[in-house]
């Protein structure tokens, strides 16, 4: 006789596998579509460069095109992945938390784009200019295409992920896994980690550090504020239910 718990676990694993496949297919389709226009995207990303990038081997060009297409595909796939994750956990979530998904899924995409935009339009040119100024008097600058785009990705993608913080905190608070008290207690440690991240990826000058640290601190404080709003609303609903019963 079959074990019901075992059948339930197998069913969950099958559903997880199905949703992972859907997400992966969405990523591949997005990547293929981006690859069709990758030369246009490449030209746009290098529109401010005064010199052509150097290629050291035939595989460098393929690597760069694949990386550009991959970043575009990740951006497009984020809402698909969020939706698939949500549908997987939805049966175990309260109706109040389910309503939060209406904002959570588009918020992830918007915040990821804002983070990448912050990195690309503000941080990346600032750091690149600083590096070029350092090398101007003593070195002849020559950038390889692989090194240049690796540097660009390091300046943009991490911020796309960090800017997801408010949406993730909101959702985890809705699920009861986080609350503003926990976030407030972790503030010092969170600030310390964010400072390390900022100092690691910026040039060694205080102005650059402040330009990065301040938005990261604001993101954390915004996350705490959102968590407070969600938490208070949950407590109010619980009190109303208790009063009615």
BANU-677576 format. One record per residue (C-alpha): residue in three letters; x, y, z. Coordinates in Angstrom, 2 decimals. Each point is the difference from the previous one (the first is absolute). Layout:
<atoms>
ATOM; ALA; X; Y; Z
...
</atoms>
This chain:
<atoms>
ATOM; UNK; 0.00; 0.00; 0.00
ATOM; UNK; 1.39; 3.40; -0.99
ATOM; UNK; 0.98; 2.50; 2.66
ATOM; UNK; -2.13; 3.20; -0.38
ATOM; UNK; 2.83; 2.17; 1.34
ATOM; UNK; 2.43; -1.50; -2.49
ATOM; UNK; -2.45; 0.58; -2.86
ATOM; UNK; -0.45; 3.60; 1.17
ATOM; UNK; 3.78; 0.59; 0.01
ATOM; UNK; 0.33; -1.53; -3.47
ATOM; UNK; -2.81; 2.24; -1.24
ATOM; UNK; 1.72; 3.11; 1.38
ATOM; UNK; 3.30; -1.01; -1.59
ATOM; UNK; -1.71; -0.54; -3.34
ATOM; UNK; -1.63; 3.41; 0.21
ATOM; UNK; 3.31; 1.63; 0.93
ATOM; UNK; 1.68; -1.71; -2.95
ATOM; UNK; -2.76; 1.19; -2.33
ATOM; UNK; 0.28; 3.61; 1.17
ATOM; UNK; 3.80; -0.03; -0.22
ATOM; UNK; -0.25; -1.26; -3.57
ATOM; UNK; -2.46; 2.78; -0.89
ATOM; UNK; 2.33; 2.60; 1.47
ATOM; UNK; 2.99; -1.45; -1.85
ATOM; UNK; -1.93; -0.07; -3.29
ATOM; UNK; -0.98; 3.65; 0.52
ATOM; UNK; 3.68; 0.82; 0.60
ATOM; UNK; 1.12; -1.81; -3.17
ATOM; UNK; -2.68; 1.68; -2.14
ATOM; UNK; 0.91; 3.43; 1.42
ATOM; UNK; 3.69; -0.66; -0.56
ATOM; UNK; -0.57; -1.09; -3.59
ATOM; UNK; -2.10; 3.11; -0.67
ATOM; UNK; 2.65; 2.24; 1.57
ATOM; UNK; 2.73; -1.69; -2.05
ATOM; UNK; -1.77; 1.07; -3.20
ATOM; UNK; 0.53; 3.64; 1.00
ATOM; UNK; 3.22; -0.41; 1.96
ATOM; UNK; 2.08; 2.08; -2.44
ATOM; UNK; -2.38; 2.93; 0.41
ATOM; UNK; 0.13; -0.39; 3.79
ATOM; UNK; 3.80; -0.21; -0.14
ATOM; UNK; 0.23; 3.21; -2.05
ATOM; UNK; -2.33; 1.78; 2.43
ATOM; UNK; 2.03; -1.08; 3.02
ATOM; UNK; 3.19; 1.32; -1.62
ATOM; UNK; -1.52; 3.20; -1.38
ATOM; UNK; 2.23; 2.20; 2.21
ATOM; UNK; 3.29; -1.77; -0.66
ATOM; UNK; 2.64; 1.86; -2.02
ATOM; UNK; 1.90; -3.16; -0.89
ATOM; UNK; -0.86; -3.48; -1.19
ATOM; UNK; 0.42; -2.85; 2.42
ATOM; UNK; 2.75; -2.54; -0.59
ATOM; UNK; -0.72; -3.67; -0.72
ATOM; UNK; 2.71; -2.45; 1.08
ATOM; UNK; -1.61; -3.09; -1.46
ATOM; UNK; -2.95; -1.10; -2.14
ATOM; UNK; -1.88; -1.28; 3.04
ATOM; UNK; -0.02; 3.45; 1.63
ATOM; UNK; -2.64; 1.31; -2.39
ATOM; UNK; -2.27; -2.99; 0.61
ATOM; UNK; 0.51; 0.33; 3.76
ATOM; UNK; -1.02; 3.66; 0.01
ATOM; UNK; -3.06; -0.54; -2.19
ATOM; UNK; -1.11; -2.92; 2.18
ATOM; UNK; 0.50; 2.03; 3.19
ATOM; UNK; -1.97; 2.96; -1.35
ATOM; UNK; -2.82; -2.28; -1.16
ATOM; UNK; 0.08; -1.79; 3.35
ATOM; UNK; -0.39; 3.20; 2.03
ATOM; UNK; -2.93; 1.08; -2.17
ATOM; UNK; -1.54; -3.45; 0.38
ATOM; UNK; 0.38; 0.09; 3.79
ATOM; UNK; -1.78; 3.36; 0.11
ATOM; UNK; -2.88; -1.34; -2.10
ATOM; UNK; -0.18; -3.30; 1.90
ATOM; UNK; -0.15; 1.49; 3.51
ATOM; UNK; -3.81; 0.55; -0.02
ATOM; UNK; -0.50; -3.47; -1.51
ATOM; UNK; 2.15; -1.59; 2.72
ATOM; UNK; -1.78; 2.01; 2.70
ATOM; UNK; -3.38; -1.11; -1.33
ATOM; UNK; 1.04; -3.66; -0.11
ATOM; UNK; 1.36; 0.16; 3.56
ATOM; UNK; -3.19; 1.68; 1.12
ATOM; UNK; -2.26; -2.61; -1.61
ATOM; UNK; 2.05; -2.73; 1.69
ATOM; UNK; -0.39; 1.42; 3.54
ATOM; UNK; -3.49; 1.49; -0.50
ATOM; UNK; -2.00; -2.96; 1.44
ATOM; UNK; 1.82; 0.35; 3.33
ATOM; UNK; -0.42; 3.79; 0.24
ATOM; UNK; -2.81; 1.95; 1.63
ATOM; UNK; -2.44; 2.01; -2.19
ATOM; UNK; 1.44; 3.27; 1.37
ATOM; UNK; 3.51; -0.97; -1.10
ATOM; UNK; -1.31; -1.12; -3.38
ATOM; UNK; -1.14; 3.53; -0.76
ATOM; UNK; 3.56; 1.23; 0.56
ATOM; UNK; 1.14; -1.96; -3.05
ATOM; UNK; -1.88; 2.45; -2.21
ATOM; UNK; 2.58; 2.64; 0.97
ATOM; UNK; 2.93; -2.33; 0.67
ATOM; UNK; 0.46; -1.40; -3.50
ATOM; UNK; 0.11; 3.28; -1.99
ATOM; UNK; 1.95; 1.69; 2.83
ATOM; UNK; 2.84; -2.50; -0.40
ATOM; UNK; 0.42; 0.88; -3.67
ATOM; UNK; -0.25; 3.74; 0.56
ATOM; UNK; 2.50; -0.01; 2.88
ATOM; UNK; 2.45; -2.18; -1.94
ATOM; UNK; -0.11; 2.46; -2.90
ATOM; UNK; 0.45; 2.94; 2.38
ATOM; UNK; 3.01; -1.70; 1.58
ATOM; UNK; 1.64; -0.75; -3.33
ATOM; UNK; -0.73; 3.56; -1.17
ATOM; UNK; 1.61; 1.41; 3.14
ATOM; UNK; 3.07; -2.14; -0.58
ATOM; UNK; 0.26; 0.71; -3.72
ATOM; UNK; -0.85; 3.71; -0.16
ATOM; UNK; 1.52; 1.18; 3.30
ATOM; UNK; 2.48; -2.43; 1.52
ATOM; UNK; 1.62; -1.54; -3.08
ATOM; UNK; 0.94; 3.27; -1.81
ATOM; UNK; 1.22; 1.50; 3.29
ATOM; UNK; 2.31; -2.94; 0.74
ATOM; UNK; 1.14; -0.31; -3.63
ATOM; UNK; 0.88; 3.71; -0.12
ATOM; UNK; 1.94; -0.33; 3.25
ATOM; UNK; 2.00; -2.94; -1.38
ATOM; UNK; 0.72; 1.79; -3.27
ATOM; UNK; 1.20; 3.10; 1.85
ATOM; UNK; 2.38; -2.12; 2.06
ATOM; UNK; 1.47; -1.59; -3.13
ATOM; UNK; 0.05; 3.11; -2.20
ATOM; UNK; 3.49; 1.28; 0.81
ATOM; UNK; 1.92; -3.24; 0.35
ATOM; UNK; -1.70; -2.59; -2.19
ATOM; UNK; -1.51; -0.48; -3.42
ATOM; UNK; -3.52; -1.19; 0.63
ATOM; UNK; -1.19; -2.94; -2.09
ATOM; UNK; -3.07; -1.94; 1.10
ATOM; UNK; -0.74; -3.54; -1.04
ATOM; UNK; -3.63; -0.73; -0.72
ATOM; UNK; -0.14; -2.76; 2.62
ATOM; UNK; 1.56; 2.07; 2.79
ATOM; UNK; -2.14; 3.03; -0.81
ATOM; UNK; -3.32; -1.84; 0.08
ATOM; UNK; 0.99; -2.06; 3.04
ATOM; UNK; 0.67; 3.28; 1.78
ATOM; UNK; -3.33; 1.43; -1.20
ATOM; UNK; -1.91; -3.06; 1.21
ATOM; UNK; 1.64; 0.24; 3.43
ATOM; UNK; -1.11; 3.63; 0.21
ATOM; UNK; -3.62; -0.60; -0.99
ATOM; UNK; -1.41; -3.49; 0.70
ATOM; UNK; 0.75; 0.02; 3.78
ATOM; UNK; -1.99; 3.21; 0.33
ATOM; UNK; -2.87; -1.51; -1.93
ATOM; UNK; -0.09; -2.73; 2.64
ATOM; UNK; 0.50; 2.37; 2.97
ATOM; UNK; -2.83; 2.25; -1.16
ATOM; UNK; -2.35; -3.00; 0.33
ATOM; UNK; 0.27; 0.35; 3.77
ATOM; UNK; -3.24; 1.97; 0.68
ATOM; UNK; -2.18; -2.36; -2.04
ATOM; UNK; 1.52; -3.12; 1.55
ATOM; UNK; -0.33; 1.42; 3.53
ATOM; UNK; -3.64; 0.90; -0.67
ATOM; UNK; -0.79; -3.49; -1.21
ATOM; UNK; 1.86; -1.79; 2.82
ATOM; UNK; -1.79; 2.22; 2.54
ATOM; UNK; -3.30; -1.00; -1.57
ATOM; UNK; 0.98; -3.65; 0.39
ATOM; UNK; 0.92; 0.58; 3.64
ATOM; UNK; 3.68; -0.85; -0.51
ATOM; UNK; 1.18; 3.57; 0.69
ATOM; UNK; -1.20; 2.91; 2.11
ATOM; UNK; 1.24; 3.56; 0.64
ATOM; UNK; 1.33; -0.95; 3.43
ATOM; UNK; 2.39; -2.58; -1.50
ATOM; UNK; 1.07; 2.44; -2.71
ATOM; UNK; 0.64; 2.77; 2.53
ATOM; UNK; 2.09; -2.33; 2.18
ATOM; UNK; 2.04; -1.01; -3.05
ATOM; UNK; 0.56; 3.62; -1.09
ATOM; UNK; 3.60; 0.28; 1.21
ATOM; UNK; 1.03; -3.27; -1.62
ATOM; UNK; -1.88; 0.89; -3.19
ATOM; UNK; 1.68; 3.41; -0.17
ATOM; UNK; 3.39; -1.60; 0.55
ATOM; UNK; -0.58; -2.45; -2.86
ATOM; UNK; -1.29; 2.74; -2.31
ATOM; UNK; 3.04; 2.19; 0.76
ATOM; UNK; 2.31; -2.91; -0.85
ATOM; UNK; -1.85; -0.51; -3.29
ATOM; UNK; 0.20; 3.71; -0.84
ATOM; UNK; 3.69; 0.37; 0.87
ATOM; UNK; 0.88; -3.18; -1.92
ATOM; UNK; -1.53; 1.09; -3.30
ATOM; UNK; 0.83; 3.72; 0.02
ATOM; UNK; 3.24; 1.94; -0.52
ATOM; UNK; 2.04; 0.80; 3.12
ATOM; UNK; -1.44; 3.46; 0.65
ATOM; UNK; -2.60; 1.10; 2.54
ATOM; UNK; -2.30; 1.70; -2.54
ATOM; UNK; -0.47; -3.18; -2.03
ATOM; UNK; -0.64; -1.98; 3.17
ATOM; UNK; -2.68; 2.45; 1.15
ATOM; UNK; -1.71; -0.02; -3.41
ATOM; UNK; -0.45; -3.78; 0.33
ATOM; UNK; -0.45; -0.36; 3.78
ATOM; UNK; -2.80; 2.56; 0.34
ATOM; UNK; -2.39; -1.70; -2.50
ATOM; UNK; 0.70; -3.40; 1.59
ATOM; UNK; -0.78; 1.33; 3.49
ATOM; UNK; -3.14; 1.67; -1.35
ATOM; UNK; -1.08; -3.31; -1.54
ATOM; UNK; 0.36; -1.73; 3.35
ATOM; UNK; -1.95; 2.71; 1.82
ATOM; UNK; -2.70; -0.08; -2.68
ATOM; UNK; -0.16; -3.76; 0.49
ATOM; UNK; -0.50; 0.46; 3.75
ATOM; UNK; -2.73; 2.59; -0.60
ATOM; UNK; -1.81; -2.31; -2.44
ATOM; UNK; 0.32; -2.86; 2.47
ATOM; UNK; -1.53; 2.19; 2.74
ATOM; UNK; -2.96; 0.92; -2.20
ATOM; UNK; -0.65; -3.61; -0.98
ATOM; UNK; 0.48; -1.26; 3.56
ATOM; UNK; -2.38; 2.57; 1.50
ATOM; UNK; -2.63; -0.87; -2.58
ATOM; UNK; 0.36; -3.69; 0.85
ATOM; UNK; -0.34; 0.70; 3.73
ATOM; UNK; -3.09; 2.11; -0.65
ATOM; UNK; -1.60; -2.81; -2.00
ATOM; UNK; 0.82; -2.53; 2.71
ATOM; UNK; -1.50; 2.26; 2.68
ATOM; UNK; -3.16; 0.44; -2.05
ATOM; UNK; -0.33; -3.75; -0.46
ATOM; UNK; 0.52; -0.57; 3.74
ATOM; UNK; -2.59; 2.65; 0.86
ATOM; UNK; -2.57; -1.55; -2.32
ATOM; UNK; 0.54; -3.48; 1.45
</atoms>
